[in-house]
Amino acid sequence: MEFTDRPRRLRTDGIRPLVSETTLDATDLVAPVFVDATTDERVPIESMPGHERVPVAEAADRVAEVREAGVEAVIVFGIPESKDPEGSRAYARNGVVQEAVRAINAETDAYVITDVCLCEYTDHGHCGVLEDHAEDDPTLTVENGPTLDLLAETAVSHAEAGADMVAPSASMDGMVGAIRAALDDAGHDEIPIMSYAAKYESAFYGPFRDAADGAPAFGDRRHYQMDPANAREALREVALDVEQGADVLMVKPGLPYLDIVRAIREGYDHPVAAYNVSGEYAMLHAAAEKGWLDLDAVARESLLSMKRAGADLIITYFAERVARQLD
């Protein structure tokens, strides 16, 4: 039988890399770093093998380790020394993220992104100021307007500490616009915003809440994070963030929402980020520990799939591990 079209001709070792359509590089990756103001030593995160909470005094050392692996950017999350209903340590000048960013900038050349949210800082674990009686009424959660003011104050405090980019993740309506206006008014018009533009109310976040001590004390976040069933809504959310001045558009989680990554890539010229979240990381580790999967192979393939779908950058707990493979 004659074959005029033989795709296998382009799969031999010599030609295969030359015709590869998608590439993955260490400079595509952003490594999360957890800084904990309540500890003086590194604390392993049980549900995320290989990751630790680090004290403020070791934040720069931790980032230096990331840089040695070839990863140029980090996103900083903080665990404060105290919490209250308004999450006031999120926007304190001497807050955990603010102090960590100053140290990281003083001792490394990493590009520093900061997560802007209140869930790690509120004593109730929600992402903003609670409506009255929210703890007792499941139809109530977070007040949008007052939360915007605190998110904007937090973003400005991060910029003043030296953050290169801020990344609001609270899923509040209008948060990008409020933060953009506050940054500009404070003289930080050069600071870009990476919005968690399509952030789903996902079951894949479990290990992160352990890592960042940010689980809700009651209820859930379905009233402000997106329904996993919805795709068109994501495009509406993205359009609003673009209109308000977002510079980078993020999809979170990554793997279960590659269709959303692709849709945003096709619809917008903005850089697109995908967040390879803690649950994706943990499940691959668990399968590898059972001997069911090759961890390095599936980690790299997972990130490659996000690039292929259209992501320009990927936040991932595999950043260092995969970057070393790419050397």
C-alpha positions as a Python dict, from the first residue, in 0.01 Angstrom:
ca = {
    (1, 'M'): (0, 0, 0),
    (2, 'E'): (136, 343, -98),
    (3, 'F'): (139, 632, 151),
    (4, 'T'): (192, 979, 8),
    (5, 'D'): (167, 1151, 347),
    (6, 'R'): (388, 1001, 617),
    (7, 'P'): (394, 1214, 935),
    (8, 'R'): (642, 969, 1087),
    (9, 'R'): (910, 1105, 856),
    (10, 'L'): (923, 1412, 1085),
    (11, 'R'): (947, 1214, 1408),
    (12, 'T'): (1302, 1085, 1385),
    (13, 'D'): (1559, 1215, 1632),
    (14, 'G'): (1733, 1450, 1392),
    (15, 'I'): (1426, 1637, 1267),
    (16, 'R'): (1191, 1602, 1564),
    (17, 'P'): (1327, 1901, 1763),
    (18, 'L'): (1343, 2116, 1451),
    (19, 'V'): (970, 2082, 1386),
    (20, 'S'): (856, 2094, 1748),
    (21, 'E'): (570, 2343, 1766),
    (22, 'T'): (587, 2437, 2134),
    (23, 'T'): (884, 2505, 2357),
    (24, 'L'): (914, 2529, 2733),
    (25, 'D'): (1185, 2740, 2892),
    (26, 'A'): (1282, 2820, 3248),
    (27, 'T'): (1202, 3185, 3176),
    (28, 'D'): (838, 3086, 3119),
    (29, 'L'): (804, 2977, 3483),
    (30, 'V'): (715, 3160, 3804),
    (31, 'A'): (791, 2994, 4138),
    (32, 'P'): (561, 3051, 4437),
    (33, 'V'): (736, 3134, 4764),
    (34, 'F'): (560, 3113, 5103),
    (35, 'V'): (695, 3347, 5370),
    (36, 'D'): (578, 3287, 5727),
    (37, 'A'): (605, 3555, 5995),
    (38, 'T'): (517, 3305, 6270),
    (39, 'T'): (827, 3087, 6243),
    (40, 'D'): (1203, 3120, 6277),
    (41, 'E'): (1278, 2808, 6075),
    (42, 'R'): (1164, 2644, 5756),
    (43, 'V'): (847, 2440, 5792),
    (44, 'P'): (777, 2162, 5538),
    (45, 'I'): (435, 2173, 5373),
    (46, 'E'): (308, 1819, 5418),
    (47, 'S'): (63, 1820, 5128),
    (48, 'M'): (315, 1975, 4887),
    (49, 'P'): (633, 1761, 4895),
    (50, 'G'): (949, 1962, 4840),
    (51, 'H'): (800, 2295, 4950),
    (52, 'E'): (833, 2485, 5275),
    (53, 'R'): (716, 2794, 5451),
    (54, 'V'): (1023, 3006, 5513),
    (55, 'P'): (1075, 3274, 5780),
    (56, 'V'): (1115, 3634, 5668),
    (57, 'A'): (1487, 3615, 5746),
    (58, 'E'): (1527, 3337, 5489),
    (59, 'A'): (1304, 3477, 5215),
    (60, 'A'): (1596, 3605, 5010),
    (61, 'D'): (1786, 3278, 5053),
    (62, 'R'): (1482, 3087, 4929),
    (63, 'V'): (1454, 3309, 4624),
    (64, 'A'): (1826, 3272, 4557),
    (65, 'E'): (1768, 2895, 4540),
    (66, 'V'): (1496, 2954, 4281),
    (67, 'R'): (1729, 3174, 4078),
    (68, 'E'): (2003, 2910, 4087),
    (69, 'A'): (1764, 2671, 3914),
    (70, 'G'): (1730, 2918, 3626),
    (71, 'V'): (1386, 3055, 3720),
    (72, 'E'): (1382, 3434, 3707),
    (73, 'A'): (1048, 3523, 3866),
    (74, 'V'): (876, 3445, 4195),
    (75, 'I'): (530, 3516, 4336),
    (76, 'V'): (530, 3583, 4709),
    (77, 'F'): (256, 3472, 4950),
    (78, 'G'): (256, 3567, 5316),
    (79, 'I'): (145, 3411, 5643),
    (80, 'P'): (113, 3696, 5896),
    (81, 'E'): (194, 3693, 6266),
    (82, 'S'): (-166, 3786, 6350),
    (83, 'K'): (-508, 3802, 6185),
    (84, 'D'): (-820, 4015, 6226),
    (85, 'P'): (-1157, 4059, 6050),
    (86, 'E'): (-1022, 4317, 5802),
    (87, 'G'): (-689, 4147, 5730),
    (88, 'S'): (-495, 4457, 5835),
    (89, 'R'): (-156, 4284, 5822),
    (90, 'A'): (-202, 4253, 5445),
    (91, 'Y'): (-149, 4625, 5396),
    (92, 'A'): (76, 4703, 5692),
    (93, 'R'): (403, 4868, 5593),
    (94, 'N'): (592, 4610, 5800),
    (95, 'G'): (375, 4318, 5692),
    (96, 'V'): (525, 3981, 5607),
    (97, 'V'): (514, 4027, 5229),
    (98, 'Q'): (640, 4384, 5247),
    (99, 'E'): (938, 4284, 5461),
    (100, 'A'): (1010, 3981, 5245),
    (101, 'V'): (1002, 4185, 4924),
    (102, 'R'): (1249, 4437, 5064),
    (103, 'A'): (1487, 4158, 5160),
    (104, 'I'): (1450, 3977, 4828),
    (105, 'N'): (1518, 4294, 4632),
    (106, 'A'): (1821, 4377, 4844),
    (107, 'E'): (1985, 4038, 4798),
    (108, 'T'): (1867, 3895, 4463),
    (109, 'D'): (1789, 4001, 4109),
    (110, 'A'): (1462, 3807, 4091),
    (111, 'Y'): (1151, 3956, 3933),
    (112, 'V'): (910, 3981, 4226),
    (113, 'I'): (534, 3942, 4191),
    (114, 'T'): (310, 3968, 4495),
    (115, 'D'): (-26, 3805, 4553),
    (116, 'V'): (-284, 4066, 4655),
    (117, 'C'): (-562, 3912, 4861),
    (118, 'L'): (-689, 3910, 5219),
    (119, 'C'): (-770, 3543, 5281),
    (120, 'E'): (-435, 3466, 5448),
    (121, 'Y'): (-478, 3771, 5673),
    (122, 'T'): (-841, 3759, 5788),
    (123, 'D'): (-937, 3556, 6093),
    (124, 'H'): (-1234, 3415, 5901),
    (125, 'G'): (-1030, 3310, 5595),
    (126, 'H'): (-1245, 3484, 5335),
    (127, 'C'): (-1101, 3717, 5074),
    (128, 'G'): (-1241, 4043, 5207),
    (129, 'V'): (-1462, 4224, 5455),
    (130, 'L'): (-1759, 4011, 5559),
    (131, 'E'): (-2119, 4116, 5523),
    (132, 'D'): (-2307, 4137, 5854),
    (133, 'H'): (-2416, 3796, 5983),
    (134, 'A'): (-2231, 3615, 5701),
    (135, 'E'): (-2115, 3345, 5940),
    (136, 'D'): (-2474, 3249, 6016),
    (137, 'D'): (-2636, 3309, 5676),
    (138, 'P'): (-2507, 3099, 5383),
    (139, 'T'): (-2646, 3351, 5132),
    (140, 'L'): (-2395, 3613, 5254),
    (141, 'T'): (-2018, 3637, 5216),
    (142, 'V'): (-1790, 3930, 5128),
    (143, 'E'): (-1875, 4295, 5080),
    (144, 'N'): (-1734, 4406, 4747),
    (145, 'G'): (-1687, 4783, 4795),
    (146, 'P'): (-1500, 4792, 5129),
    (147, 'T'): (-1284, 4502, 5014),
    (148, 'L'): (-1174, 4697, 4706),
    (149, 'D'): (-1036, 4973, 4926),
    (150, 'L'): (-827, 4725, 5126),
    (151, 'L'): (-701, 4544, 4816),
    (152, 'A'): (-593, 4874, 4665),
    (153, 'E'): (-413, 4970, 4986),
    (154, 'T'): (-241, 4632, 4991),
    (155, 'A'): (-124, 4665, 4631),
    (156, 'V'): (20, 5012, 4696),
    (157, 'S'): (205, 4885, 5005),
    (158, 'H'): (357, 4606, 4797),
    (159, 'A'): (468, 4850, 4529),
    (160, 'E'): (622, 5078, 4791),
    (161, 'A'): (814, 4777, 4928),
    (162, 'G'): (958, 4712, 4581),
    (163, 'A'): (727, 4462, 4412),
    (164, 'D'): (778, 4450, 4035),
    (165, 'M'): (420, 4334, 3967),
    (166, 'V'): (105, 4286, 4173),
    (167, 'A'): (-139, 4000, 4122),
    (168, 'P'): (-487, 4051, 4271),
    (169, 'S'): (-660, 3719, 4341),
    (170, 'A'): (-963, 3811, 4552),
    (171, 'S'): (-1222, 3775, 4273),
    (172, 'M'): (-1391, 4103, 4361),
    (173, 'D'): (-1578, 4297, 4092),
    (174, 'G'): (-1378, 4605, 3995),
    (175, 'M'): (-1058, 4508, 4179),
    (176, 'V'): (-829, 4571, 3882),
    (177, 'G'): (-968, 4919, 3828),
    (178, 'A'): (-945, 5007, 4196),
    (179, 'I'): (-586, 4884, 4219),
    (180, 'R'): (-483, 5055, 3896),
    (181, 'A'): (-622, 5387, 4016),
    (182, 'A'): (-457, 5354, 4356),
    (183, 'L'): (-119, 5260, 4210),
    (184, 'D'): (-131, 5550, 3965),
    (185, 'D'): (-236, 5798, 4233),
    (186, 'A'): (55, 5681, 4450),
    (187, 'G'): (306, 5733, 4168),
    (188, 'H'): (339, 5364, 4075),
    (189, 'D'): (199, 5381, 3724),
    (190, 'E'): (491, 5163, 3604),
    (191, 'I'): (378, 4863, 3813),
    (192, 'P'): (188, 4608, 3600),
    (193, 'I'): (-113, 4410, 3721),
    (194, 'M'): (-146, 4037, 3661),
    (195, 'S'): (-510, 3972, 3730),
    (196, 'Y'): (-647, 3634, 3836),
    (197, 'A'): (-898, 3712, 3565),
    (198, 'A'): (-1061, 3368, 3535),
    (199, 'K'): (-1037, 3219, 3884),
    (200, 'Y'): (-1259, 2923, 3949),
    (201, 'E'): (-1403, 2797, 4277),
    (202, 'S'): (-1200, 2482, 4245),
    (203, 'A'): (-1144, 2167, 4448),
    (204, 'F'): (-780, 2172, 4332),
    (205, 'Y'): (-680, 2441, 4585),
    (206, 'G'): (-673, 2221, 4896),
    (207, 'P'): (-295, 2193, 4951),
    (208, 'F'): (-246, 2567, 4897),
    (209, 'R'): (-484, 2645, 5180),
    (210, 'D'): (-267, 2425, 5398),
    (211, 'A'): (46, 2602, 5274),
    (212, 'A'): (-85, 2957, 5317),
    (213, 'D'): (-316, 2897, 5613),
    (214, 'G'): (-600, 3053, 5416),
    (215, 'A'): (-892, 2812, 5435),
    (216, 'P'): (-1232, 2972, 5511),
    (217, 'A'): (-1341, 2926, 5872),
    (218, 'F'): (-1695, 2874, 5747),
    (219, 'G'): (-1875, 2835, 5416),
    (220, 'D'): (-1696, 2849, 5083),
    (221, 'R'): (-1607, 3099, 4811),
    (222, 'R'): (-1874, 3016, 4554),
    (223, 'H'): (-2028, 3363, 4582),
    (224, 'Y'): (-1717, 3534, 4446),
    (225, 'Q'): (-1509, 3276, 4261),
    (226, 'M'): (-1631, 3137, 3927),
    (227, 'D'): (-1850, 2833, 3872),
    (228, 'P'): (-1637, 2552, 3717),
    (229, 'A'): (-1925, 2486, 3476),
    (230, 'N'): (-1889, 2824, 3305),
    (231, 'A'): (-1670, 2916, 3009),
    (232, 'R'): (-1844, 3219, 2855),
    (233, 'E'): (-1842, 3388, 3193),
    (234, 'A'): (-1463, 3369, 3195),
    (235, 'L'): (-1446, 3575, 2879),
    (236, 'R'): (-1676, 3832, 3035),
    (237, 'E'): (-1453, 3850, 3342),
    (238, 'V'): (-1144, 3888, 3125),
    (239, 'A'): (-1305, 4163, 2918),
    (240, 'L'): (-1383, 4360, 3233),
    (241, 'D'): (-1026, 4324, 3362),
    (242, 'V'): (-882, 4434, 3028),
    (243, 'E'): (-1109, 4738, 3031),
    (244, 'Q'): (-990, 4823, 3383),
    (245, 'G'): (-622, 4803, 3292),
    (246, 'A'): (-499, 4449, 3354),
    (247, 'D'): (-161, 4386, 3193),
    (248, 'V'): (-147, 4005, 3224),
    (249, 'L'): (-450, 3773, 3230),
    (250, 'M'): (-438, 3462, 3448),
    (251, 'V'): (-641, 3142, 3442),
    (252, 'K'): (-655, 2944, 3765),
    (253, 'P'): (-639, 2642, 3784),
    (254, 'G'): (-442, 2547, 3476),
    (255, 'L'): (-485, 2186, 3362),
    (256, 'P'): (-862, 2154, 3414),
    (257, 'Y'): (-919, 2482, 3227),
    (258, 'L'): (-699, 2462, 2919),
    (259, 'D'): (-1005, 2546, 2707),
    (260, 'I'): (-1022, 2880, 2890),
    (261, 'V'): (-651, 2943, 2833),
    (262, 'R'): (-701, 2881, 2462),
    (263, 'A'): (-1010, 3102, 2441),
    (264, 'I'): (-832, 3394, 2608),
    (265, 'R'): (-524, 3345, 2392),
    (266, 'E'): (-739, 3365, 2078),
    (267, 'G'): (-944, 3659, 2202),
    (268, 'Y'): (-679, 3892, 2344),
    (269, 'D'): (-328, 4014, 2268),
    (270, 'H'): (-238, 4040, 2635),
    (271, 'P'): (9, 3795, 2789),
    (272, 'V'): (-174, 3495, 2933),
    (273, 'A'): (-72, 3319, 3255),
    (274, 'A'): (-179, 2976, 3376),
    (275, 'Y'): (-157, 2874, 3741),
    (276, 'N'): (-52, 2510, 3778),
    (277, 'V'): (-212, 2488, 4122),
    (278, 'S'): (-129, 2296, 4437),
    (279, 'G'): (-379, 2017, 4378),
    (280, 'E'): (-233, 1946, 4035),
    (281, 'Y'): (112, 1934, 4193),
    (282, 'A'): (3, 1713, 4483),
    (283, 'M'): (-183, 1456, 4273),
    (284, 'L'): (115, 1400, 4043),
    (285, 'H'): (342, 1358, 4344),
    (286, 'A'): (100, 1111, 4501),
    (287, 'A'): (82, 902, 4184),
    (288, 'A'): (460, 911, 4147),
    (289, 'E'): (507, 796, 4506),
    (290, 'K'): (288, 496, 4421),
    (291, 'G'): (512, 424, 4124),
    (292, 'W'): (228, 484, 3882),
    (293, 'L'): (377, 785, 3701),
    (294, 'D'): (719, 926, 3614),
    (295, 'L'): (709, 1256, 3805),
    (296, 'D'): (959, 1447, 3591),
    (297, 'A'): (791, 1337, 3268),
    (298, 'V'): (434, 1421, 3373),
    (299, 'A'): (537, 1751, 3531),
    (300, 'R'): (705, 1866, 3213),
    (301, 'E'): (421, 1739, 2995),
    (302, 'S'): (166, 1920, 3211),
    (303, 'L'): (348, 2252, 3174),
    (304, 'L'): (402, 2195, 2804),
    (305, 'S'): (28, 2146, 2760),
    (306, 'M'): (-35, 2488, 2913),
    (307, 'K'): (213, 2649, 2678),
    (308, 'R'): (54, 2468, 2384),
    (309, 'A'): (-290, 2593, 2490),
    (310, 'G'): (-159, 2950, 2477),
    (311, 'A'): (-7, 3041, 2812),
    (312, 'D'): (292, 3275, 2795),
    (313, 'L'): (391, 3218, 3155),
    (314, 'I'): (311, 2952, 3412),
    (315, 'I'): (302, 2979, 3789),
    (316, 'T'): (398, 2634, 3911),
    (317, 'Y'): (531, 2449, 4214),
    (318, 'F'): (734, 2243, 3966),
    (319, 'A'): (928, 2552, 3853),
    (320, 'E'): (1267, 2461, 3997),
    (321, 'R'): (1239, 2089, 3922),
    (322, 'V'): (1141, 2139, 3559),
    (323, 'A'): (1386, 2426, 3506),
    (324, 'R'): (1673, 2198, 3604),
    (325, 'Q'): (1553, 1944, 3345),
    (326, 'L'): (1558, 2214, 3079),
    (327, 'D'): (1922, 2314, 3136),
}
